Amino acid sequence: MMKLYCFFFLLLLPQALRAQFTRFESGTYILGKDPRISYPAQLKLQEKKQLLLVRNPEVKTLELTPEEVSYARIGKQAYLTAGSFNIGTKLLTGGIVTRAFVPVLDSGCIMLMRYEYKERDEVMTDPKYPGASFTRRHMYLLQSPASYAVTVLPVGTQWGNSRFQEGLSLHLASRPDLVELVQQSRITENNLRAVIQAFNSNQPYQPVPNSTSSRP
């Protein structure tokens, strides 16, 4: 039994240390009720609890939920609050995300975000390994700044996945050159960010060096 306790202690120790030494960083945030005002403050994101901690000279530390915030920038990383999308395919961990802080990979006419979550694996029946294990997964989201709706792009799929192509082509409709790459199955997860950057900057797409995501 003592060995089991030691095992779980060592397993959780890195997470505890990260939480303890995560520092506040300079940033800004925008409340959903008034998108015209950006507030500077010292910020820290508690991803597990989905709370934005706000520290400023005027008041004590505030805890803001994704329902209260529309945008935050902590250091160099920007976050949008997005929701109403499905995650997972398994009964115990699948469901709808109502609202969450999602890291932004690129912004402009299209917002590209990457959402991470844990999917529960099959429950282990071996008494030597009690409980369940989890696999960390992710998905990409596309959103127009003028809309709260997000488009989920499935990842880990084979060439020619129709959902990936349809969702991406819809947002790239004003760039026929990029739509053609999508329809040729030359755009996947590995070069998705470069395509969105080309769209947002109105520049030609530059293939990602050494990328295995596009066909020769």
N, C-alpha and C positions, 0 to 999 in steps of 0.2 A: 504493500500500500504506500509506503514511504517513497519508493521508487516512482510510483505513479504520480504522486504529488510533485516530486522533483521534475518529472517530465513536463507536466503542465505549467509549472513555474517557469522553466526555461523556454517553453514555447511562447508564453505570454510576455516574457521580459522585454523583448525588443519593442513590442507595441506600447508597453507601459513607458519605456524610456523615450520613445518618439513623442508620445503625448505630453510627457513631463517637460521636455526640452524644446518643444515647438514654441517659437517666440512670436510675439506680435510684430507685424511689419507695417510700414507706412502704406496707406492705400486710400481708396475712396469707395463709397457705396451710394446707391440710389434706391430710395424707397418706392415701392409700387404705387403708393397713393399720390406721389408727387414726382414724376419722372423728370421734371425740369431742374431739380436741385441735386447737386452732387456734394456729398459730405466727406471732407477729409478726416481721417482718423487712423489710429493704430488698430489693425484688424488681425484676426486669427479665425480660421475655419475649423470647426470640429466636424469632420466628415461623418463619423459614425452617428452622431446625434443630429447631424444636419442643422447646425447652429452657427451663425456668424457672430463672433464675439467682437464688440466694438468698445474701444477704450479711447476716451478723449478727455481734455482737461476740465471740461464743464461738468460732466456727470460721471458716475461710477460705471463700471463695465456693463454694457447692455448685451442681451442675448436676443438676436433677431432670427426669425425662421424664414425659410424660402418664400412663404406666403406674404411676408412683409417686405421683402427685398426683390428688386428686379435685376440689379446689376451690382457687382463688386469687383474691385481690383485690389489684389493683395500682392505687394511687390510687383513683379513682372507678369503675374498670372491673373487673367480676367476670368470671371464666372458670370454666367447668366442663370437665372432661375427658369427652369422649364419643367413641364409635367404633362400628364394625361397621355403617357405612352407605356406600352407593355414591355416587361422584361421577363426573361426566363421562359422555359418551356416545361418545367417540372412543377408538380402540384404544390409542394411546400415552399418553394422560393419564387415561383412565377407570380405575376400580378401587375397591377397598374401603379406607376409612380405618379402620385398626385402633384408633387412639387419638390424640386431638389436643386441644389447648387451644382452646376455642370461646368467643368473647365472648357474654355473657349480656345480652339486651336487656330482659327483665323476668323477675321471679322470684316464686314463691309456690306455689300448687297446681300451676301449670304453669310450666315453665322454657322461655322462648323464647330461642333462640340463632341467631346468624347466622354461617355458616361460609363463608369465602372460599377460592377455589382458582384455579389457572391451567389453562386448557384449551389444548392445543397446536393451532394452526391448520395448514392444509395447508403442507407443505414447499415453500419457494420454489425454483424452478428457474432463475431469472434469476441469472447469475453476479455481477451488480452488488449483489445482496442475498442473501448466503449465509446459511445456517442456516434456522431456523424462527421464527415469531412466536407469541406467546401472547396469549390473551384472558382477562382476569380475570373470573371468574364467582362467583356466590354461591348459597347455598340457606339455607332456614330449617329449624331443627330444634325439635321439641317433645319435652319429656321430663318425666315425673313424678318428683319427688324420691325416691319410693319404688321407682323402677325405673331400671335402667341402659339399657334399650332406648330408642331415639329414633325419632321419626316424622319422616320427611323430607317437607317440603311443597314441591312443585315450584313454581317461579316463572317469570315470563315467559310465562304461558299465557293462553289466551283465556277468556272468560266461561264458567262452568259446567264447569270442569275437574273431572272426577270424583275424581281422586286428591287434589287440593287439598281439595275439599269433604269427602270421606270422612275423611281424616286429621284435619282440623280439627274436624269434627263429633264425632268419637269423643272428643276431649279436652274438648269443650264440652258433653257430653251432659247435665250437671246444670243447664245454663242454656238452656232452650228458646228464650228470646228471642234469644240469640246464634246458636243453631243455625238458627233461622229466617232470620236474615240471611245465613248461609252458604249455605243452600239456595236463597235468592233471588239468589245470585251477587253480593251486595253487598259481600263481603269479599274483598280481594285483598292483594297485597303492601303497597300504600300505607297501608292502615289496619289491617293485621294486628296491629301492636303495640298500638294503641288497644283492640282487641277483647280481647287477652290481659290488658291492664291492667284492663279492666272485669271480666273473670272473676276475676282474682287479688284484686281489691279488693272484689268482690261489689257493684259499683256498676253502674248502667245504662250502656250504651254511649253515648258522646258522639261523634257523627260528626266526622271530622277536617276542620277548616276548609279550604276550597278543594281538597278531595280529588277527584281524578278517578277514584278507584278504585271508587266506588259509583254505581250508576245513580240518576237523579233519581226 
